Amino acid sequence: MTRRRLRTAPAPLPQRDGIDPVRVRLPVDGAEAWATLRDHLVERLSAGDGVIDAMIAEGRIVRADGSAVTATAAYEPGGQVWFHRDLAPETPVPFPVGIVYRDEHIVVADKPHFLATTPRGSHVTETALARLRRDLDIPALGPAHRLDRLTAGLVLFVVRPQDRGKYQTLFGDRLVTKEYEAVAPYDPAVALPVTLRSRIEKERGVLAAREIPGGEPNAETGVRLDGRAGPLGLYRLAPHTGRTHQLRVHMNSLGLPILGDPLYPEVTDPVAPGDFRRPLQLLARSLEFRDPVTGHEHRFVSARTLRAWTSYDSWAAEPADQ
């Protein structure tokens, strides 16, 4: 017998600045350890002295029905509570998110460098998802895939939650044709075009991914040279898989590290917040796929350019203006 997935109840709090409230599920096991909801949240969230008490006093923590949790409310095994986190200030990324295409099912955005796709770590409100939810007034908007924060270009977002899995499956099943552009050193000794296959692994907490010599390949990238200007080359990259940092790792393995890469060939000092000079010269140029909802054949192309290719001196010396 097939088990039906239970739908998640809608959040009792609206989004704030394009960010969903946090949901905390209350465990059934070990419920005797907490007499009150307040005791559980203080222990579980480690929010600092007095933070949970202040949030409760202000009515900012609510149950699934929207009722506010009180300081003496009994613990509710199997229940849920919701609240908005107090977010740290973020340095604004001063570049717009372009809209390449929009219909009732999808939004194709042209993301700038330095802007994260979705909230993660210290990047929450300054993300493409939060901006688009606010600017387009689509609270339910969600990503079908992601780009690294330092990579610019096309990202597919889904308008209706019930459609999201269909579009995500396109990427998981490799039914989307993707092409990237990169600016890197030119080396006549590197024979191109070439298809690279290797095993790439990324450990949690380690900034750079690494290739495992002799490992079973899990990453494949086609690389060709599209142009040359003095010591630089413009490269067309076709990933057939989607490992973390795959294109950056494979270009580095050719001895052609992408310009502006702070991790490959070696990890350098982190870029200071607000320093938008010398963005990574990697661009998600095109997406092509058959729409799983409408059946339409789509091909989208980014309008962005790579600064080091169009004006190397400007990229190397001046603040980015994208």
C-alpha positions in Angstrom: 0.0 0.0 0.0 1.4 3.4 -1.0 1.6 5.8 1.9 0.5 9.3 1.2 2.7 12.2 2.3 1.0 14.5 4.8 0.9 18.1 3.6 2.6 20.6 5.8 0.1 23.0 7.4 0.6 26.6 6.2 2.6 28.8 8.5 0.6 30.9 10.9 2.9 33.9 10.4 3.4 35.8 7.2 6.8 36.1 5.6 9.0 39.0 6.7 11.2 40.6 4.0 10.7 37.5 1.8 11.8 35.1 4.6 9.6 32.3 6.0 9.2 32.0 9.7 11.0 29.3 11.5 9.1 26.1 12.5 10.1 24.1 15.5 8.7 20.6 15.8 8.2 19.5 19.4 9.4 15.9 20.0 7.2 13.2 21.5 10.1 11.2 22.9 11.5 12.6 26.1 8.6 15.0 26.6 8.8 14.5 30.4 12.0 16.5 30.4 10.2 19.8 29.9 7.3 21.1 31.9 6.7 24.1 29.7 7.2 25.1 26.1 9.4 27.9 27.3 11.8 25.3 29.0 12.1 23.3 25.8 12.8 26.3 23.6 15.4 27.7 26.0 17.2 24.4 26.1 16.9 23.6 22.4 17.5 26.9 20.7 20.5 28.2 22.8 19.4 31.7 21.9 21.1 33.5 24.8 20.1 34.7 28.2 16.6 36.2 28.2 16.0 36.0 24.4 13.3 33.4 24.5 11.6 35.0 27.5 11.6 38.3 25.7 10.1 36.8 22.5 7.4 35.1 24.5 6.6 38.3 26.4 6.2 40.1 23.0 3.9 37.4 21.6 6.4 36.5 18.9 6.3 32.7 19.3 3.0 31.1 18.2 1.4 27.7 17.8 0.2 26.3 14.5 -3.2 27.9 15.1 -1.6 31.3 15.5 -2.1 31.6 19.3 0.7 33.1 21.2 2.8 30.9 23.5 2.8 32.1 27.1 5.6 31.7 29.7 3.7 29.1 31.7 2.2 27.1 28.7 2.6 23.4 29.2 4.8 21.4 26.8 2.9 20.0 23.9 4.4 16.7 22.6 4.2 16.4 18.8 3.2 20.0 18.4 4.8 22.9 16.5 5.7 26.5 17.2 6.6 29.2 14.8 8.6 32.5 15.1 10.7 34.9 13.1 14.4 35.1 13.9 16.1 38.4 14.6 18.4 38.7 11.6 21.8 40.3 11.7 22.4 43.2 9.4 23.6 42.2 5.9 25.7 44.2 3.5 23.5 45.0 0.5 24.6 43.5 -2.8 24.2 46.6 -5.0 23.3 44.8 -8.3 19.8 44.0 -9.5 18.3 40.6 -10.2 17.3 40.5 -13.9 14.1 38.7 -15.0 14.6 36.8 -18.3 11.2 35.1 -18.3 8.0 34.8 -16.2 4.8 33.0 -16.6 2.2 31.5 -14.2 4.5 28.5 -13.5 8.2 29.7 -13.5 10.4 32.7 -13.1 13.9 32.7 -14.8 16.2 35.1 -13.0 19.5 36.5 -14.1 21.4 36.5 -10.8 24.4 38.9 -10.3 27.7 37.9 -8.8 27.9 38.0 -4.9 24.2 37.3 -4.4 23.3 34.0 -2.8 20.4 32.1 -4.5 18.7 31.1 -1.2 19.1 31.9 2.5 22.0 30.1 4.0 24.4 31.1 6.8 24.9 34.8 7.1 23.2 35.5 3.7 19.4 35.6 4.4 17.6 38.7 3.2 20.3 39.5 0.7 19.4 36.5 -1.5 17.8 36.2 -4.9 14.9 34.2 -3.5 14.1 36.8 -0.8 14.4 39.7 -3.3 12.1 38.0 -5.9 9.5 37.1 -3.4 9.3 40.7 -2.3 9.7 42.4 -5.7 7.4 40.1 -7.6 5.0 39.6 -4.7 5.1 35.8 -5.0 5.5 34.5 -1.4 5.4 30.9 -2.4 8.3 31.2 -4.9 10.9 28.5 -4.6 14.1 27.4 -6.3 14.3 24.5 -8.8 18.1 24.5 -8.4 20.9 26.8 -7.1 24.0 28.7 -8.2 27.0 29.4 -6.0 26.9 32.9 -4.5 29.9 33.9 -6.5 28.6 32.6 -9.8 26.3 34.9 -11.9 23.6 33.9 -14.4 20.4 32.0 -14.9 18.4 30.4 -12.0 15.0 28.8 -12.4 12.4 29.5 -9.7 9.0 27.8 -9.5 5.8 29.8 -8.7 3.5 27.1 -7.3 4.8 24.8 -4.6 2.8 21.9 -6.1 4.9 22.2 -9.3 8.3 22.5 -7.7 9.1 18.8 -7.6 8.5 18.4 -11.3 11.1 21.1 -12.1 13.6 19.9 -9.6 13.3 16.4 -11.1 14.5 17.9 -14.4 17.8 18.8 -12.8 18.1 15.6 -10.8 17.4 13.5 -14.0 19.8 15.7 -16.1 17.1 16.8 -18.5 18.3 20.4 -18.5 21.0 21.4 -20.9 23.2 24.0 -19.2 26.1 26.0 -20.6 28.5 28.3 -18.7 31.1 30.8 -19.7 34.3 31.4 -17.9 37.4 33.6 -18.2 40.7 31.9 -17.4 44.3 31.9 -18.5 45.0 30.8 -22.0 47.5 27.9 -22.4 48.2 26.6 -25.9 49.6 23.4 -24.3 46.1 22.5 -23.0 44.4 20.4 -25.7 40.8 21.5 -26.2 37.9 20.6 -26.5 38.0 18.0 -23.8 35.6 16.1 -21.5 36.7 15.8 -18.0 35.5 13.0 -15.7 36.6 12.6 -12.1 35.4 12.1 -8.6 34.8 15.3 -6.6 34.0 15.3 -2.9 33.2 18.2 -0.7 33.5 17.8 3.1 31.2 19.8 5.4 33.1 22.6 7.0 35.9 22.6 4.4 35.7 25.4 1.9 37.2 23.8 -1.1 36.1 20.6 -2.8 38.8 18.1 -4.0 39.3 15.5 -6.7 39.9 11.9 -5.5 42.6 10.3 -7.7 41.4 6.9 -9.0 37.9 7.4 -7.5 34.7 6.4 -9.4 33.8 9.4 -11.5 30.8 11.4 -10.3 31.4 14.6 -12.2 31.6 15.3 -15.9 32.3 18.6 -17.7 32.9 19.4 -21.4 35.3 22.3 -21.9 36.0 24.2 -25.1 37.8 27.4 -26.0 35.5 30.1 -27.5 37.9 33.0 -27.8 41.4 34.3 -26.9 42.6 37.8 -26.0 46.3 37.9 -25.2 46.9 35.8 -22.1 43.2 35.1 -21.5 40.7 32.6 -22.9 37.0 32.6 -23.0 35.8 29.1 -22.2 32.4 27.3 -22.8 31.7 24.8 -20.1 29.0 22.1 -20.3 28.4 20.3 -17.0 26.7 16.9 -17.4 26.5 16.5 -13.6 26.1 19.0 -10.7 28.7 18.5 -8.0 29.6 21.3 -5.7 32.2 23.6 -7.3 32.5 21.2 -10.2 33.4 23.7 -12.9 35.9 25.5 -10.8 37.5 22.2 -9.8 37.7 20.9 -13.3 39.1 24.2 -14.7 41.7 24.2 -12.0 42.6 20.6 -12.8 43.5 21.7 -16.4 45.8 24.4 -15.0 43.3 27.1 -16.0 41.8 28.4 -12.8 38.9 30.8 -13.3 39.8 34.4 -12.7 38.6 35.8 -9.4 38.3 32.3 -7.7 39.2 32.6 -4.0 39.4 28.8 -3.5 41.2 27.4 -6.5 44.1 26.7 -6.9 44.4 27.8 -3.3 42.3 29.2 -0.6 43.0 32.9 -0.2 41.9 35.4 2.5 38.1 35.9 2.5 36.7 38.9 0.6 35.6 41.6 3.0 31.9 42.4 3.1 31.1 45.2 0.7 34.1 44.4 -1.6 32.5 43.7 -4.9 35.6 44.1 -7.0 36.9 41.2 -9.2 33.9 38.9 -9.2 34.5 35.2 -10.1 34.5 35.1 -13.9 31.9 32.3 -14.2 28.5 32.8 -15.7 25.6 30.4 -16.1 24.9 31.5 -19.7 22.0 29.3 -20.9 19.3 26.8 -19.7 17.4 24.6 -22.1 14.6 22.1 -21.2 11.1 20.9 -22.0 8.7 22.3 -19.5 7.2 19.4 -17.4 4.0 21.3 -16.8 3.2 23.1 -20.1 5.2 20.9 -22.5 6.9 24.0 -24.0 10.5 23.8 -25.2 12.4 26.6 -23.4 15.8 28.1 -24.1 16.9 31.0 -22.0 20.1 33.1 -22.3 21.7 35.4 -19.7 22.1 39.0 -20.7 25.2 39.4 -18.4 28.8 39.6 -19.5 32.0 38.7 -17.9 33.9 41.9 -17.1 37.4 40.4 -17.3 36.6 39.5 -20.9 35.0 42.7 -22.0 37.3 45.0 -20.0 40.1 43.3 -18.1 41.6 46.5 -16.7 38.2 47.5 -15.3 37.7 44.1 -13.7 41.1 44.1 -12.2 41.2 47.6 -10.8 37.7 49.1 -10.4 34.7 48.3 -8.3 32.3 46.0 -10.2 29.3 47.6 -11.8 27.0 44.9 -13.1 
